[in-house]
Amino acid sequence: MAKPMLVERVELLSFSILLLGLVLTFVGIYVSTATGLDDLEGWVLVLLTSGLLLLSIGGLWLLKFLLDLGKFRSYMQEESKATLLRNLDDAEYLAWKLPSKYGEELAAKKKELGIK
């Protein structure tokens, strides 16, 4: 069964949301401080609120992905079969949460160490 798009494209989506939030926040700040943009004064609160919300969501999502990926990478760098077996449940759970290419990487590592 294929993983959802939100899992498979987590890097691109989380970074895009982070970037969109940053742009909306800066536009809101610019509109609030610029002269001659009195027509857009009503949009300042909307821009700032949505920008900060998207910035927070994208940042937290990207941070969570990077932390999970770092932990997964540390499991994959293990050369000891016993150490990998001890942490196999955590490694499989992380491979399940991450895009499918990491599941394939775990399967190759298990095959390399002779783990079924």
N, C-alpha and C positions, 0 to 999 in steps of 0.2 A: 504494500500500500504506500502510495506516495505521500510525502509530508506536505503540509499546507504551505502556501506561498509565503506566509509570514515567517515561517521557519526557514525555508530554503533561501530566501532573499533578505535575511535579517540585516546583513551588513549594509546593503544598499538602502533599504527602507528606513532603518534607524538613523543612518547618516543623513538621508534626505529630509526626514522630519526635523532633525536637529538643525540642519542648515536653513530650512524654511522658517523655523522658529526664530533663528538668529536674524534672518532678513526682516521678518515682520516686526521684531523688537526694535531693530535699528530704524526701520521706516517709521514706526510709531514715535520713537524719540526724535527723529528728524522733523516729523510733522509738528510735534509739540513745540519745538524750539525755532523752527523756520518762520521767517516773516513772509507775508504775502500768500500764505496757504490757509487763510481763514475759512475757506470753504470746507476744508478737511478736518477742522478742529473737533467735530463730532466723532470722527473715526479714531481718534487717539486712544481712547480707552479700549475700543475693540481691538485695535492693532496690538497694543501693548499686552492686553490680557491673552489674546490668542497666541501671540508670539512667545510669551513667557511659558504658557501652557505647553505648546509644541516643543519649545526648547527643553523643558523639563522632561517631557515624555521621551523625546528622541535621545536625550543625554543619558537618562536612566536605562533605557532599552539597550543603547550601544554599550554602556558600562557593564551591564549584566552579561551581554554577549561576550565582551572581551574578558571578563573575569571567568566565565565558564570555559572559554577557549583556552585561557592560560592554565587552568586546572587540568583540562583535557590534555594539553600539550605536555604538562609535567608527567602525567600518567604514561603517555606514549614514549617518553624519553627513557623510561625504565628499561634496563637491560635484563633484569632479574625476573625469571618466570614466577618465583614465589612472591615477589613484591607486586607484580601485576595481578596475580591471582588474588592477593589480599585486597587489592583495590578494584577488582574487576566489576563489582556491582556499581560502584561510583562511576567508573569509566563508561560502562554501558549506559547508565542513566544520562550522563553528559552527552554521549553519542546520540542518544535518542532525542535530547533537547536541541542539539545542534543540527545544522544542515546534513543531508545524507552523505556527503563526501567524507565526513568525519566518522560515520558509521562504517564506511568502506575502509577507512584508515585503521580503525580498531580491528576489523575483521582480518586485515592483512597482518597486523601486529600479532594477533592471536595465532594466526597460521604460522607466522615466523617462529613463535615460541612454542608451538605445538600444543596450544590450548584449544579444546573443543568447545 
